[in-house]
Amino acid sequence: MENQYSQDPANTGDHRFNTRRIVFIVLVLLSIAGIGVMDFSEKFALNYWLAMVPVFAGASLALAWHSAPDRDATAGQHITRQILHWLVLVLGVLLIFLLRRYETVSHGTAGLLALLMLSMSCLTAGVHFEWRMAVLGGILTLTFVAGVFVDSFFWILLVPALIGVALLLRGKRLQKT
């Protein structure tokens, strides 16, 4: 009788890793698009990041769904935790909208603040739900820092994005061993 754990993951029909990798890459690409929006149109940056909240929340839920039983959580508890986590981000972005409405901050600053909120939410989602979200949060944090110090920083995002992809690929190699 063959040991079920000694099979090559590529031959088991389990595509969870590939799906996770694709979701992660899509989130990185959406982040790059958001940086482009911030770089070229400060007016729409805040709206873009607000629109990304449900996308990132859904991706986080999808990425971490299978690990809920490992963390002693029922499906309902897991969904509730994720929803509450991401609703805090919605509240934060709406408060940034309030600051922008009363002209306390500029469009560009509001977009950067929304990016910072998203990066911190991704980092904590990585701590509590799925580690890949922390990698994405790190990339977004580096992007935020670049945005603070560099006026036109769209291309600087490529370096942290490449680092994130390299870490993801390294994780895949470690899982095979």
Protein Blocks (a to p, Z undefined) as FASTA:
>chain_A
ZZfklpcfklnopaklmmmmmmmmmmmmmmmmmmmmmmmommlmmmmmmmmmmmmmmmmm
mmmmmmmmmnopafklmmmmmmmmmmmmmmmmmmmmmmmmnomacfklmmmmmmmmmmmm
mmmmmmmmomklmmmmmmmmmmmmmmmmpmblmlmmmmmmmmmmmmmmmmmmmmmZZ
